[in-house]
Amino acid sequence: MARLRLPAWPESWGENTRRLFRGLAAAGPFVILARALTAAAQLIAGRWMGPQEFGRVTLVVAASSVLNLVLNLGFVGCVVKFAPAEKSESGRAGVISTTLWLQLAWGFACSGALLALITPLARMLQMDAYLYGWTLAYAALLALYAFGTSALQGVLRFAERGRAEFIYGAATLALLLCGWRFSSPRFEVFIVAMDAALLLASVICFFHLRGWIAPVFSCRAAADVFSYTPPLIVFACAGVVMQAASPLILAATLSAREVGYFGAYSMGSLGVAMVLFQIIVAVLVPLASGGDRHGGAWKKFILLAPPMTIGLLAALALSTVLMLKLIGKNYPILPEWVAVFAAAGASHVIFFCALALLSIRDTRSAWLGSVGSVVMGAVCLLASLWAIGRFGFVGSALGLILGYGAGLVWCAYWGWRGVRKA
């Protein structure tokens, strides 16, 4: 009996393109399944808790991005940038270990400072001290988990990263179901479930990374990290504005109920968009980081962006309606809300793909990407303040669209200049 043979790779595909598709095949199914499980947990929580308590969950997640910015300091991006460029496993171990020790030292110091400043920071984030405590715990565990998954990405272990994502999603859902069975509908149940799942998934990540973690410190790797973190910090600041602006402004000007609506609409639009972007960038960034591959990646993006936008609009509108149907009657379904959130999700994917391609080539391009992220964040913040004040809840999505659009114009301009020069 003849053996079944898989189709050969097309001869026109280069080795990097083949690696891209192998990485997508290895990580993609796990990441998609993990996001489906996380979305299921959010749906159950939103339906069980109602807009008020679910709004507190959304506020904790949004505010944690502000604290995570301080805890992370750009170390995650450095692992993804420098580890794949090393030719030897010992070189990668030096990058991973050095960055890990820097991350832990900085994280412990910052956690103490963030805890000592609990009263003014809680006031700044539009919450009380009790809610701030939950936010800080979630942010610290999220920083640990982000480093673990990014380090796996840096050593090109895409399947292991995908499995860690799956474990996080499955554990979150399982623990939430236990809370739903034995507890009352309070936001703490969901936060505890996510915290415990983050801790478990982080342990799994570092188990897979044990071959690259050693008691060593590379001065060369540290110098690379400190030279590359400033643009990453600028980029992260703008990303935090994008992620936290709408929920925090809604909480300050309206109520936690509108924040709950934002969380429900975001699940089917921005949440799905983030999944699509993360799947693409988890493989694209390490494989497009070489200078000889950069121009080709930009050309492919420019060709694919228009049809991808149309497809995203239709898919995200459908997923938003589906999520709202599942989450329950406490969350109204209005066509204009669905349309603007689908547009916000599509803009998210296109902008961040362009930003990743612009930023990954070298330090100069990283600074260009950082400026692009600042443009996006500044426009997002100002537009959200104006749009929420003018249009209410729907303005939260309009502000995001305007911010993404402004950032995309910047990235497309400098990206196209780079392609033409090449």
N, C-alpha and C positions, 0 to 999 in steps of 0.2 A: 504494500500500500504506500502510495507516494506521500511524502511529508507535506503538510500545509506550510507554504512559504508566504511570509508577509511581503507586501509590496516594497520594493527598494526605494530608497530616498531618491527623488529626482536629481539628475546629474547637475542641473543648473543651480541647485541649492549649495551654498557654501557651508563649511563646517560650523560656523557660528549660527547660521540659520537652523541647522540640524540640532545644535545644542539648545537653541531657543525652544524648538518644538518638543524636544525630549524633556526639558525642564518644565514646560507647560503641562505635558502629559503626566509628569510625576507629581507636581504640586497641585495642579488645577483641580482635579476631582476632590481631593481632600479639603482644599480651601473652600470650594463651593459647598460641599457637605457641611463643613464647619459653620459657614455663614448661614446655611439653612437652619441648622440647629440653634444658632444664636438668635436668628429671626423668630424661630418658633418660641424660644424662651421669652423674647420681647413681646410677642403676641399674647402669650399666656399671661405675662405680667400686666400688660396693658389692659387686657380684658378683665382680669381678676381684681386689679387694684383700682381701676378707674383713672380718669385724667388727672386728678389731684395728686395721688400718690405716685403715679407713673411720671408725672411732671417732676416730682422730686428726684426720681431716679435719673431722668434726663438732665436735670440741673447738676447732679453729682458728676455725671459723666462729662458734661460740658466744662464744668469748673475744674475737674481733674486735669484737663488738657493744659490749663494755665499752670498748675503746680508741676505737671510732668515736664513742661518746658524747662523749668529750673532744675529739676532732678536729672534730666537727660543730658543737657548741655551739648548736644550734637554728637555724642559718642556713638550712637546707633548708626548714624550715617557714615561715620568714619570706618566702622567695621565693614559695611557693605562696599565702600569705595576701595579700601586698601587691601583687604584680605584676598579678593580674587586676583589682584595684580601680582601677588607673590608667586614665584615659580615653584617653590619647594614647600613641603608640608611644615618644615621647621620655621620657614618665614611666616607662614600663615599662623602658626602657633604663637610666634612672637607678637604679631599684630593683635590676635584675639586676646592673649593673656594680658598684654600691656594695657589695652583699652579696657578690659574688664576691671583691672585693679584701679585704674583712674576713675571708672564709672562708680565702683563701690565706695571709694574714698570720698568722692564728691557727693554721692547720694546720701551717705550717712550724715555728712556735715550739713547738707541742705535740709534733710528731714528734721534735724534738731532745730534749725533756724525757723523752718516753716511751722513747727509746732510751737515754738516760743512766741511767734507773731500771730497766734490764732485769732485774737480779737480784731485787729485792724484788717487782716486778710479776709476773715469771714465777712466783715462789713463790706469790703470791696467787692466780694463775689456775690453779694445779695443773698446771704444765708446766715443762719445762726451758728454758734460754735459747735453744736452737736452735729449738724449737717456737714460742717467743715471737717470735723474729725473723720467722718466716713469718706469724705472726698480725698483727704490726705492719704488714708490707708489704701484706697483704690489706686491713687496716682503712683504710690511707691511700688506696689505690686505690678502695675502696668509697665513701669520703667524696667523692672527686672525681666518681665516677659518679653518686652520689645527688644531688649538686648539679646536674649537667648534666641529668638526667632531670626533676628537680623544676623547674628553670628553664624547660624546655620546657612542662611542665604549667602553670607560672605565666603564660606568654604564650599559653596555650590552643592549643599545637601538639601536639594529642593524637596525631595520626598519626605525627609525627616521633618522639615519645617511644616509641610502640609499635614503630617500626622499630628504634630504638636497643636496646630490650629484646630484639628478635628477633636483632639482630647479636650481642649478648652471649651469648644462648643457643646460637646456631649456632657461634660461635667457640669457646665452652667445649667443646662436644661434639666439634668437629673436632680441636681440640688434644689433648683426652683420647684420642681414637682414635689419634692419632699417637703419644702416649706409650704406649698399650696395645700398639701394634705394635712399638715400638723400645726400650721400657724395661721395668724390672721393676716388680712391683706395690707401689709405695711411695706414701705419702700425698703426697709432694712433687709427683708428676706431676699430680695433680688441682689442687693449689693453684697451680702454675705456669700451668695451663690457665685457671683462673679469673682470675688476676692479669692475664694477657695479654689475655683477653677484656674485662675491665673497662677496661683502658687503651684498647683499640680502640674500644669503645662510647663512652667518654668523649670521645675525639677526634671521633667522629661527632656527639655532642651539641653540643659547642662549635662545630663547623662550622655546624650549624643555628642556633646562637645568635649568630653573628657580627654580625648586624644589631642586636643589643641589648647588645653588649659594647663599651665605649668607655673611654678614659682619663679618666673623670669620677668625681666623688665627691659624692653628694648628702647634705648634712647632715640634711635632712628625712628621707630614706630611712634614714640611719644611726640617727637618733633613733627612728624606728618600729621598726627592727630591735632595738635595745637595750631598748626598752620591751616588746617581744613575746617576746624570747628567754627571760627567766626562767621563765615557765610552761612553755615548750617544753622547757627543760632538765629541769625536774621531771618532765614527762611522759616524756622520753627515758630518764631514770634508771629509772623504773618499767618502761618497755619493755625495757630491758636486763636487769633482774632477771627479767622474764618469759621472755626469750629464752635467757638464759645460766644461770639457776638450775639447771634440771634436768640439763643435761649436766655442769656443773661439780660438782654434788653427786653425781651418779652416778660421775664420775671419782674424786672424793675418797673415797667410801664403798664403791664396788664396783670397777669396772675400766673400761679403754677398750673392752672388748667390749660392756658394757652401753650405753656411749655410742654404739657402732655400732648396737646394736638400736634405740636411741632415734632415731638418724638414719634408719634404714630405716622405722620406723613413722611418723615425722614426714613423710616424703615424701608418703604417700598421704592423710594427714589434715591436719596443720598446714600442710604445703607447699601443698596444693590450696586450703585455706582462705585462705592468704595471697594466692594468685593471685586468688581471687574478690573478696576485700576490696580489693586494689589496683586491680582493674579498676573497681570501683564508686567508690572514693574518688578515683581519678585524675580523674574527671569531676565527681563529686558535690560535692566540697569547693569548687572554684573557683566553681561555679554556685550553691551554697547559701550563699555567704559574705555576701550582702547581707541586711540585717535584714528586708526585706520578703519574702524567700523562705524565711526560716528556719522559721517556724511551719508552713508547708505541708510542708516536708521532714520535720519531726518527725512530723506526723500520718500521712504515708505510711509512715514507718518503723514506727510503732506498729501500724498495720494489717497490714503485711507481715511483721513479725518472727515471729509464731507459725507460719504456714505455711512460711516460709523455714527455720526451725529444723528442722522435720520433714523437709523435703526435703534439707537439709544432712546430717542424721544418716544417712539412707539412702545418699546419694551418697558421703559420705566413708568410710563403712564399706566400700562396694564398691570405692572407689579404693584404700583401704588394703590390702585383700586382694589386689587386682590387682597393686599395687606389690610386695608381699611375694612373690607367685608369680613375678614377673619377676626379682627380685633374687637368688633362689637359695635352696637348702636350708639354708644356714648361718644363716638367720634364721627362727626358729620362728614359726608362725602359730597363735596362741591366741585363741579367741573373746572372752574377757574383755579381752585386750589390745586387740583390734580395736575393741571397743565403747567402751572408755574413751578411746582416741585419737580415734575419730570424734566422740565427745561433746566432747572438747577442741577439735577443729577447728571444730565448729559454734559452740561458745561463743566462739571467737576471732573469727569473722566478726561475730556479733551484737554482742559487746561493742565491738569497734573501730569498727563503723559508728555505734553510739550515741555513743561517745567523740568521733568526728570531728564529728558533728552538734552535740554539746554544746559543743565547743571553738571552733568556727569563727566564731561571731557577733561577738564583741568581746573585749577584754582580760579583762573580768570572767568571761566564759564560758570563756576559755582557762584562767584560774586554776581554775575549777570542774572543767574537764576534767583539769587537772593533778592536782588532789586526787583525782579519780576514778582516775587512773592510779596514784597513790601507794597508794590503797586496794587496787587490783588487785595491784600489785607486792609490797606488804607481806604480803598474805594468800597470794599465790603463793609467796613465799620461805618463810614459816613453814609453810605447808601442805606444800610440797615436802620440807622438812627432816623433818617429821613423817611424811608418807606414804611417802617412800622408806625411811626407817628402819623403818617398820612393815610395809609391803607389798612392798618391794624395787622392782624395775623398774617395775611398774604404777603405783606411787606417783608417778612422774614426770608422768604424765598427770593423775592425780587432783589433784595440787597446782595444775596449770594450770586445771582446771575450777573448783575452789574460788576461785581468784584472779579468773578472768573473771566468775564469778557475783557475787562481792562488788562488783567494779567496775561491773557492769551495773546492780545495784540503785541505786548512787549516781547513775549517769548517767540512768537512767529517772526517778528522783525529781526531779532538777533539770530535766531536759528537759521533763517533764510540767508542772512548775510554770511554766516559761517559756511553754509553749503555752497554758495556762489564762489567764495574765496577758495574752497577746496577744489 
